[in-house]
Amino acid sequence: MSRADAVLAMTADRRDLHAHAEPGWCEVRTASLVARRLAGLGYAVRVGREVVAADRPGLPPAAELAAAYDRALAAGADPEYAALVRDGFTGVVATLATGRPGPVVALRFDIDANYGHESADPAHPAERDGYRSRVDGVHHSCGHDAHTAIGLAVAHELAAAGGPSAGEVRLIFQPAEEGLRGGPAMVAAGVADGVDVLLGCHIGVQARETGEVVAGYRRILASHKFDVRFRGRNAHAGISPHEGRNAVQAAAIAVQNLLAISRHGDGETRVNVGTIEGGETRNSVPAHALLRCEVRADDNAILGYLCDRVEEVVRGAAAVTGVEARVETAGGAAGADSTPELAAVVGRVAAGVHGVTRVRDTADFKGSDDMSSFMNAVQDAGGRAVYFGLGSRLGDVHHAPGFDVDDDALVIGRDVFLGCLRELGVLG
């Protein structure tokens, strides 16, 4: 396929995925079409329960999972694979193995979208060009549609080349990165077992110009995602307020004090309360409230400090208001750093890729990503792992309503992956 044709094909894939955005554990259409495409290219494909462990944190309610399945079928999902990935088992792993000596090289691509409403501003590229998300309240505001399109393009070129010349190439299409849920579940299912070399990329993080490449991120932050549920007692707000126990009051106290947790002097720390819900009606003391929150740190010990403080704050808010409270884990992953030697390979390859104008050796990621789960699994077993940055002009910052990427960056990402496979000796 010519470079121009590749750009058109990747753009079409990315915009189709963008228009049919699916949140974590609900990526039925995406996973089924990826699996069907890869099977058609001759890959050995495993999906669903074969590659995703049963313990999946942050699983949506059954009604949301069922609605996602029905919506996916109506939007053209492959029925055979959709049935295998439904109910929150939306992972895909595709392998080309030669049976000849050589490394097992895995490439990881995340596939999920974010909750949130996409911009309808006529100047927003997705609105202007007709690929704005058709799923209300869900859109690709972190670039995972781009990652998936790159993965499909790599798969196509690898198959067109007759497959790897040695060893094995394993393509991992991971659900539920948002909330750090899918990576740990796939690692627990053994997806990273036996991997010698792992590569992945993120578009636009610390690289905001098309043509820029960060050869390997460092300091991917460890993070713990959690929900706090407060349970109080209803009472008439006018006649008998003293009989009630106000869960919303407890939540409000907790929000203020969670955000006031002292940051740690030994490293980067982050605290965020993302949503607050509660109450039943205007004239009743509210009996329930829910907070969805996260903490992050660049050191697992510091993350432990934050988690301990969270527990203390929640207990204190519950005690002062006389309500019950519990903290539930909703996701999380440890921190990670790219293997320097492998980042150097990425840097050498990127420097020779058409369209690359600047290569930086490294940059702090400054966020969290459950690519770290795969990286730690591979590195702990003696292998090498890298997460590189793919530069792109952005319509807005990540997780914002106007986020969008430059489709011209996609072919650069494809070529960096393919060049690394050649450099590693698994592609002739």
WOTANOR-V28158 format. One record per residue. N is the residue number from 1. RES is the residue in three letters. SS is DSSP state (alpha for helix, beta for strand, coil for the rest). PHI is phi in whole degrees, 0 to 359 (* if undefined). D_FIRST is the distance of its C-alpha to the first C-alpha in whole Angstrom. Layout:
n & res & ss & phi & d_first
N & RES & SS & PHI & D_FIRST
N & RES & SS & PHI & D_FIRST
//
This chain:
n & res & ss & phi & d_first
1 & MET & coil & * & 0
2 & SER & coil & 293 & 4
3 & ARG & alpha & 300 & 7
4 & ALA & alpha & 297 & 8
5 & ASP & alpha & 294 & 6
6 & ALA & alpha & 297 & 6
7 & VAL & alpha & 300 & 10
8 & LEU & alpha & 297 & 11
9 & ALA & alpha & 294 & 10
10 & MET & alpha & 292 & 12
11 & THR & alpha & 298 & 14
12 & ALA & alpha & 298 & 15
13 & ASP & alpha & 298 & 15
14 & ARG & alpha & 298 & 17
15 & ARG & alpha & 287 & 20
16 & ASP & alpha & 295 & 20
17 & LEU & alpha & 297 & 21
18 & HIS & alpha & 297 & 23
19 & ALA & alpha & 291 & 25
20 & HIS & coil & 244 & 26
21 & ALA & coil & 297 & 27
22 & GLU & coil & 224 & 29
23 & PRO & beta & 283 & 32
24 & GLY & coil & 305 & 32
25 & TRP & coil & 71 & 33
26 & CYS & coil & 244 & 32
27 & GLU & coil & 277 & 28
28 & VAL & alpha & 292 & 29
29 & ARG & alpha & 297 & 26
30 & THR & alpha & 301 & 23
31 & ALA & alpha & 297 & 24
32 & SER & alpha & 292 & 24
33 & LEU & alpha & 288 & 21
34 & VAL & alpha & 299 & 19
35 & ALA & alpha & 298 & 21
36 & ARG & alpha & 297 & 20
37 & ARG & alpha & 299 & 16
38 & LEU & alpha & 291 & 17
39 & ALA & alpha & 298 & 19
40 & GLY & alpha & 293 & 17
41 & LEU & coil & 273 & 15
42 & GLY & coil & 99 & 18
43 & TYR & coil & 283 & 19
44 & ALA & beta & 280 & 23
45 & VAL & beta & 248 & 23
46 & ARG & beta & 238 & 27
47 & VAL & beta & 219 & 28
48 & GLY & alpha & 61 & 31
49 & ARG & alpha & 295 & 34
50 & GLU & alpha & 290 & 33
51 & VAL & coil & 232 & 31
52 & VAL & coil & 231 & 33
53 & ALA & coil & 291 & 37
54 & ALA & coil & 294 & 40
55 & ASP & coil & 279 & 41
56 & ARG & coil & 238 & 39
57 & PRO & coil & 295 & 40
58 & GLY & coil & 66 & 40
59 & LEU & coil & 290 & 40
60 & PRO & coil & 296 & 40
61 & PRO & coil & 301 & 43
62 & ALA & alpha & 304 & 42
63 & ALA & alpha & 296 & 43
64 & GLU & alpha & 291 & 40
65 & LEU & alpha & 296 & 38
66 & ALA & alpha & 294 & 39
67 & ALA & alpha & 295 & 38
68 & ALA & alpha & 295 & 34
69 & TYR & alpha & 296 & 34
70 & ASP & alpha & 297 & 35
71 & ARG & alpha & 295 & 33
72 & ALA & alpha & 296 & 30
73 & LEU & alpha & 297 & 30
74 & ALA & alpha & 294 & 31
75 & ALA & coil & 262 & 28
76 & GLY & coil & 97 & 26
77 & ALA & coil & 299 & 26
78 & ASP & coil & 286 & 25
79 & PRO & alpha & 299 & 29
80 & GLU & alpha & 297 & 29
81 & TYR & alpha & 286 & 27
82 & ALA & alpha & 301 & 29
83 & ALA & alpha & 295 & 32
84 & LEU & alpha & 276 & 32
85 & VAL & alpha & 252 & 31
86 & ARG & coil & 294 & 33
87 & ASP & coil & 63 & 37
88 & GLY & coil & 85 & 35
89 & PHE & coil & 241 & 33
90 & THR & coil & 268 & 29
91 & GLY & coil & 259 & 28
92 & VAL & beta & 223 & 25
93 & VAL & beta & 230 & 24
94 & ALA & beta & 235 & 21
95 & THR & beta & 230 & 22
96 & LEU & beta & 239 & 20
97 & ALA & beta & 243 & 23
98 & THR & coil & 269 & 23
99 & GLY & coil & 79 & 27
100 & ARG & coil & 258 & 27
101 & PRO & coil & 303 & 29
102 & GLY & coil & 158 & 27
103 & PRO & coil & 288 & 27
104 & VAL & beta & 268 & 26
105 & VAL & beta & 249 & 24
106 & ALA & beta & 250 & 23
107 & LEU & beta & 242 & 21
108 & ARG & beta & 244 & 23
109 & PHE & beta & 226 & 22
110 & ASP & beta & 269 & 25
111 & ILE & coil & 235 & 24
112 & ASP & coil & 272 & 27
113 & ALA & beta & 255 & 29
114 & ASN & beta & 255 & 32
115 & TYR & beta & 286 & 35
116 & GLY & coil & 136 & 36
117 & HIS & coil & 265 & 36
118 & GLU & coil & 281 & 33
119 & SER & coil & 300 & 34
120 & ALA & coil & 254 & 35
121 & ASP & coil & 300 & 35
122 & PRO & coil & 303 & 34
123 & ALA & coil & 278 & 32
124 & HIS & coil & 292 & 30
125 & PRO & alpha & 307 & 26
126 & ALA & alpha & 294 & 26
127 & GLU & alpha & 287 & 29
128 & ARG & alpha & 297 & 28
129 & ASP & coil & 258 & 25
130 & GLY & coil & 84 & 26
131 & TYR & coil & 239 & 24
132 & ARG & coil & 301 & 28
133 & SER & coil & 305 & 29
134 & ARG & coil & 269 & 30
135 & VAL & coil & 258 & 32
136 & ASP & coil & 299 & 35
137 & GLY & coil & 82 & 36
138 & VAL & beta & 220 & 33
139 & HIS & beta & 202 & 30
140 & HIS & coil & 279 & 27
141 & SER & coil & 248 & 29
142 & CYS & coil & 225 & 28
143 & GLY & coil & 89 & 24
144 & HIS & alpha & 291 & 23
145 & ASP & alpha & 297 & 21
146 & ALA & alpha & 294 & 19
147 & HIS & alpha & 300 & 19
148 & THR & alpha & 295 & 18
149 & ALA & alpha & 298 & 15
150 & ILE & alpha & 296 & 14
151 & GLY & alpha & 300 & 16
152 & LEU & alpha & 295 & 13
153 & ALA & alpha & 292 & 10
154 & VAL & alpha & 299 & 12
155 & ALA & alpha & 300 & 13
156 & HIS & alpha & 297 & 9
157 & GLU & alpha & 292 & 8
158 & LEU & alpha & 295 & 12
159 & ALA & alpha & 293 & 12
160 & ALA & alpha & 296 & 9
161 & ALA & coil & 277 & 11
162 & GLY & coil & 89 & 14
163 & GLY & coil & 88 & 16
164 & PRO & coil & 294 & 18
165 & SER & coil & 271 & 20
166 & ALA & coil & 201 & 23
167 & GLY & coil & 64 & 25
168 & GLU & beta & 214 & 23
169 & VAL & beta & 246 & 21
170 & ARG & beta & 239 & 22
171 & LEU & beta & 260 & 20
172 & ILE & beta & 247 & 23
173 & PHE & beta & 252 & 23
174 & GLN & beta & 258 & 26
175 & PRO & coil & 277 & 29
176 & ALA & coil & 53 & 31
177 & GLU & coil & 290 & 31
178 & GLU & coil & 299 & 33
179 & GLY & coil & 91 & 36
180 & LEU & coil & 55 & 35
181 & ARG & coil & 242 & 36
182 & GLY & alpha & 284 & 32
183 & GLY & alpha & 302 & 32
184 & PRO & alpha & 302 & 36
185 & ALA & alpha & 291 & 35
186 & MET & alpha & 284 & 32
187 & VAL & alpha & 298 & 34
188 & ALA & alpha & 297 & 37
189 & ALA & coil & 277 & 35
190 & GLY & coil & 91 & 34
191 & VAL & coil & 296 & 30
192 & ALA & coil & 270 & 31
193 & ASP & coil & 298 & 33
194 & GLY & coil & 78 & 32
195 & VAL & coil & 281 & 29
196 & ASP & coil & 269 & 29
197 & VAL & beta & 223 & 27
198 & LEU & beta & 234 & 26
199 & LEU & beta & 231 & 23
200 & GLY & beta & 208 & 23
201 & CYS & beta & 214 & 23
202 & HIS & beta & 230 & 24
203 & ILE & beta & 273 & 23
204 & GLY & coil & 82 & 26
205 & VAL & coil & 274 & 29
206 & GLN & coil & 57 & 31
207 & ALA & coil & 210 & 28
208 & ARG & coil & 257 & 28
209 & GLU & coil & 236 & 26
210 & THR & coil & 297 & 22
211 & GLY & coil & 106 & 21
212 & GLU & beta & 270 & 24
213 & VAL & beta & 225 & 24
214 & VAL & beta & 261 & 27
215 & ALA & coil & 294 & 26
216 & GLY & coil & 192 & 29
217 & TYR & beta & 288 & 31
218 & ARG & beta & 238 & 34
219 & ARG & coil & 54 & 37
220 & ILE & beta & 292 & 35
221 & LEU & coil & 287 & 38
222 & ALA & beta & 292 & 40
223 & SER & beta & 211 & 41
224 & HIS & beta & 235 & 43
225 & LYS & beta & 259 & 43
226 & PHE & beta & 210 & 46
227 & ASP & beta & 249 & 48
228 & VAL & beta & 243 & 51
229 & ARG & beta & 247 & 53
230 & PHE & beta & 252 & 57
231 & ARG & beta & 233 & 59
232 & GLY & coil & 246 & 63
233 & ARG & beta & 217 & 65
234 & ASN & coil & 292 & 66
235 & ALA & coil & 199 & 69
236 & HIS & beta & 297 & 70
237 & ALA & coil & 289 & 69
238 & GLY & coil & 257 & 73
239 & ILE & coil & 276 & 75
240 & SER & coil & 219 & 74
241 & PRO & alpha & 299 & 71
242 & HIS & alpha & 292 & 73
243 & GLU & alpha & 275 & 72
244 & GLY & coil & 271 & 69
245 & ARG & beta & 229 & 66
246 & ASN & coil & 272 & 64
247 & ALA & alpha & 289 & 60
248 & VAL & alpha & 292 & 59
249 & GLN & alpha & 300 & 61
250 & ALA & alpha & 300 & 60
251 & ALA & alpha & 296 & 56
252 & ALA & alpha & 296 & 57
253 & ILE & alpha & 297 & 59
254 & ALA & alpha & 295 & 56
255 & VAL & alpha & 301 & 54
256 & GLN & alpha & 300 & 56
257 & ASN & alpha & 275 & 57
258 & LEU & alpha & 295 & 53
259 & LEU & alpha & 291 & 52
260 & ALA & coil & 265 & 55
261 & ILE & coil & 305 & 54
262 & SER & coil & 297 & 55
263 & ARG & coil & 289 & 52
264 & HIS & coil & 267 & 52
265 & GLY & coil & 284 & 53
266 & ASP & coil & 263 & 51
267 & GLY & coil & 182 & 47
268 & GLU & coil & 289 & 45
269 & THR & beta & 221 & 46
270 & ARG & beta & 221 & 45
271 & VAL & beta & 225 & 47
272 & ASN & beta & 217 & 45
273 & VAL & beta & 254 & 47
274 & GLY & beta & 272 & 44
275 & THR & beta & 218 & 46
276 & ILE & beta & 221 & 50
277 & GLU & beta & 226 & 51
278 & GLY & beta & 174 & 54
279 & GLY & coil & 84 & 58
280 & GLU & coil & 237 & 59
281 & THR & coil & 199 & 61
282 & ARG & coil & 300 & 62
283 & ASN & coil & 255 & 66
284 & SER & beta & 230 & 65
285 & VAL & coil & 299 & 65
286 & PRO & coil & 288 & 61
287 & ALA & coil & 259 & 61
288 & HIS & beta & 216 & 57
289 & ALA & beta & 205 & 55
290 & LEU & beta & 223 & 51
291 & LEU & beta & 245 & 50
292 & ARG & beta & 246 & 46
293 & CYS & beta & 221 & 46
294 & GLU & beta & 205 & 44
295 & VAL & beta & 230 & 45
296 & ARG & beta & 220 & 43
297 & ALA & beta & 202 & 44
298 & ASP & coil & 268 & 42
299 & ASP & coil & 214 & 44
300 & ASN & alpha & 296 & 45
301 & ALA & alpha & 294 & 49
302 & ILE & alpha & 293 & 49
303 & LEU & alpha & 300 & 47
304 & GLY & alpha & 299 & 50
305 & TYR & alpha & 301 & 52
306 & LEU & alpha & 298 & 50
307 & CYS & alpha & 296 & 51
308 & ASP & alpha & 296 & 54
309 & ARG & alpha & 293 & 55
310 & VAL & alpha & 302 & 53
311 & GLU & alpha & 301 & 55
312 & GLU & alpha & 295 & 58
313 & VAL & alpha & 296 & 58
314 & VAL & alpha & 295 & 57
315 & ARG & alpha & 299 & 60
316 & GLY & alpha & 295 & 62
317 & ALA & alpha & 296 & 61
318 & ALA & alpha & 293 & 62
319 & ALA & alpha & 295 & 65
320 & VAL & alpha & 289 & 66
321 & THR & alpha & 253 & 66
322 & GLY & coil & 73 & 67
323 & VAL & coil & 249 & 63
324 & GLU & beta & 266 & 61
325 & ALA & beta & 211 & 58
326 & ARG & beta & 215 & 55
327 & VAL & beta & 252 & 52
328 & GLU & beta & 243 & 49
329 & THR & beta & 289 & 46
330 & ALA & beta & 242 & 43
331 & GLY & beta & 154 & 40
332 & GLY & beta & 156 & 40
333 & ALA & beta & 201 & 38
334 & ALA & coil & 284 & 39
335 & GLY & coil & 282 & 38
336 & ALA & beta & 199 & 36
337 & ASP & coil & 227 & 35
338 & SER & coil & 293 & 32
339 & THR & coil & 290 & 32
340 & PRO & alpha & 304 & 33
341 & GLU & alpha & 296 & 31
342 & LEU & alpha & 285 & 28
343 & ALA & alpha & 300 & 28
344 & ALA & alpha & 295 & 28
345 & VAL & alpha & 298 & 25
346 & VAL & alpha & 302 & 23
347 & GLY & alpha & 298 & 25
348 & ARG & alpha & 295 & 24
349 & VAL & alpha & 296 & 20
350 & ALA & alpha & 300 & 20
351 & ALA & alpha & 298 & 22
352 & GLY & coil & 258 & 19
353 & VAL & coil & 274 & 16
354 & HIS & coil & 300 & 15
355 & GLY & coil & 96 & 17
356 & VAL & coil & 280 & 20
357 & THR & coil & 249 & 23
358 & ARG & beta & 205 & 26
359 & VAL & beta & 241 & 26
360 & ARG & beta & 254 & 29
361 & ASP & coil & 297 & 30
362 & THR & coil & 199 & 32
363 & ALA & beta & 198 & 33
364 & ASP & beta & 292 & 35
365 & PHE & coil & 293 & 33
366 & LYS & coil & 70 & 37
367 & GLY & coil & 226 & 36
368 & SER & coil & 241 & 35
369 & ASP & coil & 198 & 32
370 & ASP & coil & 280 & 33
371 & MET & alpha & 307 & 30
372 & SER & alpha & 300 & 33
373 & SER & alpha & 297 & 34
374 & PHE & alpha & 292 & 31
375 & MET & alpha & 300 & 32
376 & ASN & alpha & 295 & 35
377 & ALA & alpha & 298 & 35
378 & VAL & alpha & 290 & 33
379 & GLN & alpha & 294 & 35
380 & ASP & alpha & 295 & 38
381 & ALA & coil & 268 & 37
382 & GLY & coil & 97 & 36
383 & GLY & coil & 268 & 33
384 & ARG & beta & 241 & 31
385 & ALA & beta & 215 & 29
386 & VAL & beta & 217 & 27
387 & TYR & beta & 238 & 27
388 & PHE & beta & 254 & 25
389 & GLY & beta & 259 & 25
390 & LEU & beta & 255 & 22
391 & GLY & coil & 293 & 23
392 & SER & coil & 200 & 23
393 & ARG & coil & 295 & 25
394 & LEU & beta & 241 & 27
395 & GLY & coil & 287 & 29
396 & ASP & coil & 195 & 32
397 & VAL & coil & 292 & 32
398 & HIS & coil & 304 & 31
399 & HIS & coil & 71 & 33
400 & ALA & coil & 257 & 34
401 & PRO & coil & 299 & 34
402 & GLY & coil & 262 & 32
403 & PHE & coil & 298 & 29
404 & ASP & coil & 197 & 26
405 & VAL & beta & 242 & 23
406 & ASP & coil & 272 & 21
407 & ASP & coil & 298 & 17
408 & ASP & alpha & 294 & 16
409 & ALA & alpha & 286 & 17
410 & LEU & alpha & 297 & 15
411 & VAL & alpha & 292 & 12
412 & ILE & alpha & 295 & 15
413 & GLY & alpha & 300 & 16
414 & ARG & alpha & 303 & 13
415 & ASP & alpha & 289 & 13
416 & VAL & alpha & 294 & 16
417 & PHE & alpha & 300 & 16
418 & LEU & alpha & 296 & 14
419 & GLY & alpha & 297 & 16
420 & CYS & alpha & 294 & 19
421 & LEU & alpha & 299 & 18
422 & ARG & alpha & 292 & 18
423 & GLU & alpha & 297 & 21
424 & LEU & coil & 276 & 23
425 & GLY & coil & 85 & 22
426 & VAL & coil & 251 & 20
427 & LEU & coil & 224 & 17
428 & GLY & coil & 284 & 17
//
